[in-house]
Amino acid sequence: KCYRPVLDLLETHPGIKAGVHFSGPLFEWIENNEPECMDLLGTMVEKNQIELLSGGFYEPLLAAIPSRDARGQVFLMNNYITERFGVRPEGFWLTERVWDSAIPKILKDTGLSYTVVDDTHFYYAGLKHENIYGPYITEKEGHCLKLMATPMVMRYLIPFRLVEEVISHLKSQDDMGREIAVYGDDMEKFGLWPGTHEWVLEKGWLETFFTSIEGNAEWLRTVLPRDYVSSTPPMGRIYLPQAYYEEMTEWALPS
């Protein structure tokens, strides 16, 4: 109801590029039950349409388990992606975007150079809204990672509002001179969340969204995260406190 339909739609829109992260158990399930889906992933990787993001193989909170275990899980995922798809991941998905300042050191020598966090993390570090549209660099004892922020507004627009509203928001960002809009969120919102299979897939929201991106190519285009990070100098150095996305603070902290 979700993963395969989204990938099928991506394949029919080769101009749309995206970073994709699957957990290790999901990869294993797909390989055992829907192997042709793995082949489809591999084809789009070869065509440079999607970038596979690493992470802990069993999707742990990296900051909440021993460092050696976190590194072991990341190497397990790196090796799986390399052996199955023939590429070495450069970025990783940070589970639940739970950040700890030790993560750059934990991930030293893994070959991973960037991840995505929420705009909330950047605000905790003192940045203003207008300062989050681009990569930053952080480090721990000389071990570096680049960070990009996905604004909360993007997570609430996509895919719940009309495509016209999403495109209008992106155009307003372009008009303000912001060259990047990062969207990083659950693929389950495109078919598994209540009501989303009908809205996103059956009624054509995602098809319309992809078509609208292609139709506004004079000012709007998608790029693989690694290509943007590698070609864009950091906007500055930043040190994030322990942080997670805003909704998690409501669920996890005492009232």
TORPARO-957774 format. One line per 2 residues: number of its first residue (from 0); their letters; for each residue x, y, z of C-alpha. Coordinates in steps of 0.5 Angstrom, whole numbers, plus 2048, in hexadecimal, padded with zeros to 3 digits. Layout:
BEGIN
NUM	A	X/Y/Z; ...
This chain:
BEGIN
0	KC	800/800/800; 806/805/801
2	YR	80D/803/7FF; 80C/800/7F8
4	PV	807/805/7F6; 80C/80B/7F7
6	LD	812/807/7F4; 80D/806/7EE
8	LL	80B/80D/7ED; 812/80F/7EE
10	ET	814/80B/7E9; 80F/80E/7E4
12	HP	812/815/7E6; 81A/814/7E4
14	GI	81B/81B/7E5; 819/81B/7ED
16	KA	81F/819/7F1; 81E/817/7F9
18	GV	822/814/7FE; 81F/80E/801
20	HF	820/80A/807; 81E/803/809
22	SG	81F/800/810; 823/7F9/80F
24	PL	81D/7F5/811; 819/7F8/80C
26	FE	81E/7F7/807; 81E/7F0/809
28	WI	817/7EF/809; 817/7F2/802
30	EN	81C/7EE/7FF; 819/7E7/802
32	NE	812/7E9/800; 812/7EE/7FA
34	PE	819/7ED/7F7; 817/7F1/7F1
36	CM	816/7F7/7F5; 81D/7F7/7F7
38	DL	81F/7F6/7EF; 81B/7FD/7EE
40	LG	81F/800/7F4; 825/7FE/7F0
42	TM	823/800/7EA; 822/807/7EC
44	VE	828/807/7F0; 82C/806/7EA
46	KN	828/80B/7E6; 82A/810/7EC
48	QI	823/812/7ED; 823/80F/7F4
50	EL	829/80F/7FA; 828/80A/7FF
52	LS	82A/80D/806; 82D/809/80B
54	GG	82C/809/813; 82B/803/818
56	FY	829/7FD/815; 824/7FB/81A
58	EP	822/803/81B; 825/804/822
60	LL	825/80B/825; 82D/80C/824
62	AA	82E/810/82A; 82A/80B/82F
64	IP	82E/805/82D; 836/803/82F
66	SR	83A/807/82A; 83D/800/827
68	DA	836/7FD/826; 834/804/822
70	RG	83A/803/81E; 839/7FC/81D
72	QV	832/7FD/81A; 834/803/816
74	FL	83A/7FE/813; 834/7F9/812
76	MN	830/7FD/80E; 836/800/80A
78	NY	838/7F9/808; 831/7F7/806
80	IT	830/7FD/802; 837/7FC/7FE
82	ER	836/7F5/7FD; 82F/7F5/7FB
84	FG	82F/7FB/7F7; 836/7FD/7F5
86	VR	836/804/7F8; 839/806/7FE
88	PE	835/80B/802; 837/812/804
90	GF	831/814/808; 82D/811/80E
92	WL	826/811/811; 826/813/818
94	TE	821/80F/81B; 81B/814/81E
96	RV	820/819/81D; 823/818/824
98	WD	829/81C/824; 82F/81C/829
100	SA	836/81F/829; 83A/819/829
102	IP	837/816/822; 83C/819/81E
104	KI	841/816/822; 83D/80F/822
106	LK	83D/80F/81B; 844/810/819
108	DT	847/80C/814; 840/80A/811
110	GL	841/80E/80B; 83A/812/80D
112	SY	83B/819/80C; 834/81C/80D
114	TV	82D/81B/810; 826/81F/811
116	VD	824/822/817; 81E/826/818
118	DT	81E/82E/818; 81C/82D/820
120	HF	823/82B/821; 826/831/81E
122	YY	821/835/822; 824/832/828
124	AG	82B/834/826; 829/83B/825
126	LK	827/83C/81E; 822/840/81B
128	HE	81D/83D/816; 820/841/810
130	NI	827/83E/812; 825/836/811
132	YG	825/836/809; 82B/833/808
134	PY	830/82E/80A; 834/82F/811
136	IT	83A/82B/813; 83B/828/81A
138	EK	841/824/81E; 843/820/824
140	EG	84A/820/825; 84C/821/81E
142	HC	847/81C/81B; 842/820/817
144	LK	83B/81F/814; 837/824/810
146	LM	830/825/812; 829/828/80E
148	AT	823/82A/811; 81C/828/80F
150	PM	817/82D/811; 811/82B/815
152	VM	80D/82F/810; 80F/82A/80A
154	RY	80D/824/80E; 806/827/80F
156	LI	805/829/808; 807/823/805
158	PF	803/81F/803; 7FD/822/807
160	RL	7FB/828/804; 7FA/829/7FC
162	VE	7FF/829/7F8; 7FE/830/7F6
164	EV	800/832/7FD; 806/82E/7FD
166	IS	809/831/7F6; 806/838/7F9
168	HL	80A/837/7FF; 811/835/7FB
170	KS	810/83B/7F7; 810/840/7FC
172	QD	816/83D/7FF; 819/83E/7F8
174	DM	817/845/7F8; 81A/846/7FF
176	GR	821/844/7FC; 821/83D/7FF
178	EI	824/838/7FB; 822/831/7FE
180	AV	81C/82E/802; 81D/828/805
182	YG	818/823/806; 81A/81D/80A
184	DD	814/819/80D; 810/812/80E
186	ME	80F/80F/807; 809/80C/80B
188	KF	805/812/80A; 805/810/803
190	GL	800/80B/804; 800/808/80B
192	WP	7FE/80D/80F; 7F6/80D/810
194	GT	7F3/810/80A; 7F9/811/806
196	HE	7F9/80B/801; 7F2/80E/7FE
198	WV	7F5/816/7FF; 7FC/815/7FC
200	LE	7FB/80F/7F8; 7F4/80D/7F5
202	KG	7F2/815/7F4; 7F9/816/7F1
204	WL	7FC/81B/7F6; 803/818/7F5
206	ET	803/818/7EE; 800/81F/7ED
208	FF	806/821/7F2; 80B/81E/7EE
210	TS	808/821/7E7; 808/828/7EB
212	IE	80F/828/7EC; 811/826/7E5
214	GN	80C/82B/7E3; 810/831/7E7
216	AE	817/82E/7E4; 819/836/7E3
218	WL	81A/837/7EA; 819/830/7EE
220	RT	81D/82A/7ED; 81E/824/7F2
222	VL	825/822/7F3; 828/81C/7F7
224	PR	82A/81E/7FE; 831/81C/7FD
226	DY	832/820/7F7; 830/826/7FB
228	VS	834/825/801; 83A/824/7FD
230	ST	839/82A/7F8; 837/82F/7FD
232	PP	83C/832/802; 839/832/80A
234	MG	836/838/80C; 83A/838/812
236	RI	83C/833/818; 836/831/81D
238	YL	836/82D/824; 82F/82A/825
240	PQ	82D/828/82C; 829/822/82D
242	AY	823/823/829; 81D/81F/826
244	YE	818/822/821; 813/826/825
246	EM	80D/821/825; 811/81C/829
248	TE	812/821/82F; 80B/821/830
250	WA	80B/819/830; 811/818/834
252	LP	812/81D/839; 80E/81E/83F
254	S	809/823/83F
